[in-house]
């Protein structure tokens, strides 16, 4: 893609006023190749995160066969990584505020790669469970920090659309995980986990090609580096004078409890609850989709093909959501897309033919993941810079609570003979609650980050 400048690329803008907020400066920053480079690198960070989260789901039948596990034990194993993510989510937000967005992502990638590699050689179920849990503690840093970091590199007018594109790393990660599973199936689940763990090496790409956030640099007083980062990101079209002090919203200092101050209590409670209900509704279905499909008569390889087609349907969902969020705003897109997901989920639960099962699930993938993309952009925009990754930490914490509970409880429903229709209807109810809650969250499209 070519540069899309918001001003003539040949002329620099000197911002020489004594004080200027970083968000205001980013109204003048054009979209450059550096932004697209950052998008590509961080896109694959998110894809690696998705790969790691899904690989245990796709390899679960192989692991169950080796260790003689029942449905409940498989559900607990799937939940192990999410328990680890739950334990690590709040800590990574604080680390990113103290040491920087870029360092946090690099540390998370590197630690995840080492621990995940160890899990490939687990001699028994207990060891595998413990290592998957620790892998979750390490890997959750990518999810907590990546979106906030990317948003803090983008021009105001392009922030929403490009952040949604970043979220499209999820289906790519799913497809990579699924492809690795099918490709290495004859070699067993251990070989699949080894390949997955090599994603930790992507930390090198982050270190080399992604700059630190100017917002964070300004918040910790590193003015020269913040000015330099803005110059780099703008391709030299925006130069901040040495006399100009870059500022961010300092109404908060970055403590966890500040999320629940009077000014932020309502929005924090809403976003945390939405993350719980939305994650339950989506993840409750995805973790048991192969099993649920087998209840409908599909073989395991057919189930994998079904999931791959669903992942492909997610990609145009992100593209449409990206286009619409810049024109209609976050709220209208999310309410519309999740409402459509509820209808698609109802159709999926009550499908009487294989064709209807495919059609309704593809609609569910299109709308639910498009909504997830916009939601990922919305969360960080609700908070000032010192609380942005801390707010994301609580969002991911709530998601992981749902991720821990949903696989085990749905596994219990399946183990005790719950019907396909009842199981999917229960899951779908959480999406309906999500629609109602998002109505009360403030719109942020077109606003500068604080």
N, C-alpha and C positions, 0 to 999 in steps of 0.2 A: 504494500500500500504506500502511496506517496504521502508526503507531508501535507497536513491540512492546517495551514497557519491561520491564526485569527487576526494577523496584521502582516504587512509586507515583510517577507523573510529577510530582506536585505537591510532592514533598519532595526537598530536596537532601541529598546525603550529604557531610559534611565530613570529609575525610581529613587529619587534623592530626597524625598520627604523624611523627616526625622524619625517617624514611626510608621510602620505599615504592617497590617496583619498578613500572614502567609496566605490565608484564604483569599484575601483581596488581590494579592499579587497573582495568584493562579487564575484570576479572571482574565488576565492579559497573556498568559502562557499559551502558546499554540500547541497543537498536537504534532509531535515530531516522531522521527524514526526511533529515537531513544525510548519514547513511551511504548511504541509497538514492540521494541526489543524486550522491555521490561514485562510487557503483557505476555509475550511468548514464554519467557523464562518462568514467570510466576504461574502461568497457565499450566505448565508441566509440574510445578510444585503441587498444585491442586489435583492434577491428574494422578500423581503419585499417591497423594493422600487417599483418593477414591480407590485406586488400585489396592492399597494396603487394607482399606476397610472391607472391600468386597472379596479379596482373595480367600479369606477364611470361609466365607459363605460358599463360594464355588468349590472349594476343596473339602468342605465338611463331609460329603458322602465318602470320600476316600479316607479321611481321618477316622470317621466312624467305623469303617470296615476294619482298619488296622487295629484300633484300640477297643473294638466291640462296644461302641457307645449307643445308647438309646436316644430318643428324640430329646429328652430333657437334658441329657449330658451335652448333646450337640448345641442346644440352645444356650447352655451355660458357657460353652467354649466360645460361641459367637459373641456372647456378651462380655467376655473377658477383656477384649481390647477396649470396649466401650467403658468398662469400669475403670481401666487405666486412663482413658481420656477424661473421664469424669474427675478422677483424682488430680490430673495434671492441668486441666483447663484454666483454673483460676490462677495458678502459679505462672503459667506462660504469659498471661496478660501483664502481670507485674514485671516479669523479666524483660518483656519488650519495652515497657515504659522506662525501666532503669538502664538497660544496656543497648537499646535500639532495636528497631524492627528487623533490620537486615541480619544482625547477629543472632537474634532469636530464631529466625527461619533456618539459618545455617546450622545452628546447634541442634534444632529439632530434626532436620534431615539426617545429619550425621549420626545422632544417637539412635534414631529409629533404624537406620541401616544395620548398625552393629547388633542391636538386640534382636531384630527380626531374623537376621542371619543365624543367630544362636538358636532361635526357635525351630529352625529347619532340622536341627540335630537332636531335638528333644527325644529322650528314650521312652517316655511314658506320658500319659494324659496329664498328670499333675504338673510335670515340668513344662509341658507345652502350654498349659493354662497360665502358669506363672509368667512365662516369657511373653505370651501374647498380651498379658496385662501390662507388663513393663513396656512393651512396644507401644501400647496405647498412650502411656504417660509421655513417652518421647514424641510420638507422631502428632499428638494433638496440637503442639506448638505451631505446626504448619497451618492448621485450620484457624486457630485463634488469630494469627498475625498476618497471614497472606493478604486477605481482603483489605484490612486496614492499611497495610503498607502500600498496596497498589493504589487505593483511593487517594492516598497522600502524595502520590506522584503525578496525578492527572489534572488537566485543566477542568475547571468547573463545568463547562458546557458538555464535556465528553465523559464525565465521571460515571454517570449512571449506565450509559450504554456499554462502555468498555468493561465495567465491573461485571455486568451480566455475561459478557463474552468470556471473561475469566472463569466464571462459574461453569461454563461449558466444558471445562476440564473434567467434570464429574463423569459424563458418559464416555469420554475418551478413556479415562481411567478404568471404568467398568469394562469397556471393550478390550483394553489391554489385558486386564486381569482374566477376562473370559478367554481371550485368545491364548494367553499363556497356559491356562488350565487345559484347554483342548489340545494345544500343541504338545505339552509335556505330560499329558495324561498317562501315556504308557510308562513314564519314568517315576510316577508316584507324586504324592503331594509334597514331599521334601524338596524335590527338584523345582517345583513350582514356587515354593516359598523362597528358595535361594535366589531365583531370578527376580522375584519381587523385591528382595532386600537390596539389590544393586541400585535401586532408586535413590538410596542415600547418597550416592556419588553426585547427584544433581546439585548438592550443596556447592560444588565447585563453580557451576554455572551462575548460581545466585551471587557468590562472592565476586565473580569477575564482571558480571554484566548488569547488575541491579544496584543503583545508588541508594544511599540511606535517605530516609524521608526528611525533606526540608522542615516539615512541621515538627517532627521530633527533635531535629537538630536545633531549631529555634527555641523549643521548649526547655532545652537543657543549656542554653546559652552559647551554643557553638555557632555563632553568627557567621563567621567567615565560611565555614563548611556549608551552612544553609544557603548562603548567597551563591556559592560555587555550584551546589546541586541544582538550584533554580536555573542558573546559566546553562548548565549541561542539559537539563531536561528541555529547556526552551530552544536549544540549538543556537544559543547566543543572541536570540532576539529580545530577551529580557535580562537586563543587567541591573542588579540592585546595588546602589552606591554604598560605599563603606560607611557613610554617615547615617544610613538608614538602618534602624533597629527593627528587625523582623520579630513580630509578636504572634502569640496564639492565645486563645482563651485560657486565662489562669484562674478562673473561678473555682477550679478544683485542683488538687495536688496529686491525684492519682490513687488515692486510698480506696479500697473496696467499698467501705461504708458510704462514700460520697455518692455512689450510684443510687442510694436509697435516701438521699437528702430530700427535703421538701420539693426542691425545684425539679428533681429527676425521678422521684418515687413512682409517679404514674407511668411514665414511659418505660422505666426499667421493669416494673411488674408486668406491663403489657408485653414487652418484647421477650421476656423470659418465659412467660406463659405460652405465647405464640410459638416459640422455639420448641417447647415441650409437646404441644398438641400437633404441630405440623410434622415434627420429627416422628412422633408415634404413628401418625397416619401414613407417612411415607415408608418409614423403615420397617414398621410392623409387617407390611406387605412384602417388601423386597427381601427380607431375611429368609422368609419361608416360601418365596415364590416358586422355587424348584419343587418343593414338597407339595404345595397346593396344586401346581400344574400336574404333578404325577397323580394326584387324586382325581383329576379330570382325564386321565388316561394317556398323558404324554410320557414318553420315556425320558430318562435323564438327558441324553443328547438332544432330544427334541426340546426339552425345557431350556437348555443352554441356547439353542437357536432362537427360541421365543424371547429370551432375555436380551440377546444380541439385537434383534429387531426392535425391541422396546428402547434400547439405548440409542439406536439410530434415530428413533422418533423424538428423542429428547433434544437433539441438536437443533432442528428447526424451531422447537419450542423456545429455546434460548434466543435464537435469532429474532423471532417475532417479539418476544418479551423485551429484548434490547431495543428494538425499533420503537416499541410503544411506550416504554418508560420515559424516554426523552420527550415524548409528545403529550402523554396523558398523565404522567406522574406515577410515583410508586404505588400509591394506595389503589387507584382504579385498576391498574394492571393486576395487582395481587388479588384483590377481591374478585375480579372477573375470572382470573385463571384458576384460583382455588375453587370457586363456585363450579366452574366447568369440570374440575377434577372430581368434585363430589358427585356430579351427574355421571361422569365416566366410571367412577368407583361403584356406583349403584348398578350400572350396566354390567360391570365386570362380575359383581357378586351374584347377579341374577341371570347371567348368560346361559342360554340353553343349547347353543351350538358353538362349535369350535371357532367358526367365523366371527360370531359375536364376541367371543372371549378375546380373540386377537384384536378386533376393532376397538373394543372398550379399553383394553389395556394400553393400546398405542395412544389413544386419546388421553388416558390418565398420565402416561409418560410425558406427552407433549405439554400438557397444561401444568402438571405438578412441578416438573423441573424448570419450566419457564418461570413459574412463581418463585421457586427456590433461588433462581438467579437474581431476581429483583430483590428478594428478601435479603440476600447476602450483601447487596449494595446499601440497603436501607438501614441496617443495624448500626454500622459505624457512623452514619451521618447524624444519628440521634445524640451523639456525645461530643464534648470538647476534646481536644487533642490529648490531654493528660489522662482521660478516661476511655479513649477509643478502644484500645486493645483490652482494657479491663472489662469494658462492656461486652466486647466480643467473647471474652473468657466466660462470662456468665451466660451468654447465649449458647455457646458450645456446651457448657456445663448442663444446661437445661435439656439440650438435644441428647446428650449422653445419658442423662437420667432416663429419658424415654427409650433410648437405644438399649439400655441395660434391661429395663422392665419388659419392653415389647417382645423381644425374641423368646424370653423365658416363659412369659404368660401365654403367648400365642402357641409356643411349643407345648405347653400344658394343655391348651384347648385341643390341639391336634392329637396329642397323646391320649386324651380321654374321649376321643371320638367326635369332636365338634365338626359340624358340617362345613363344607366349603362356603356356602352362602352365609351362615352365621358368623364365621371367622372373619370374612372380608367385610361384612356389614359393620361389625364392631370396630374394625380398623378404620373404615370410612367415616364413622361418626366423629373421629378426632379432627378430620379435615373440615367438617361442618362448623365445629367450634372455632377453628382457626379463622374462618371467614368473618365470623361475628367480631372477634377480638381485633382484627386488623383495622376495622373501621375507625377505631378510636385512637390510632397512632398518627401523629402529625406528619404532614407531607414535607418532603425535603428536596424535591426536584428543583434544580437551578440555584440552590442556596450554597454559599461557600462553606467549606468546613471551618469549624471554629478552632 
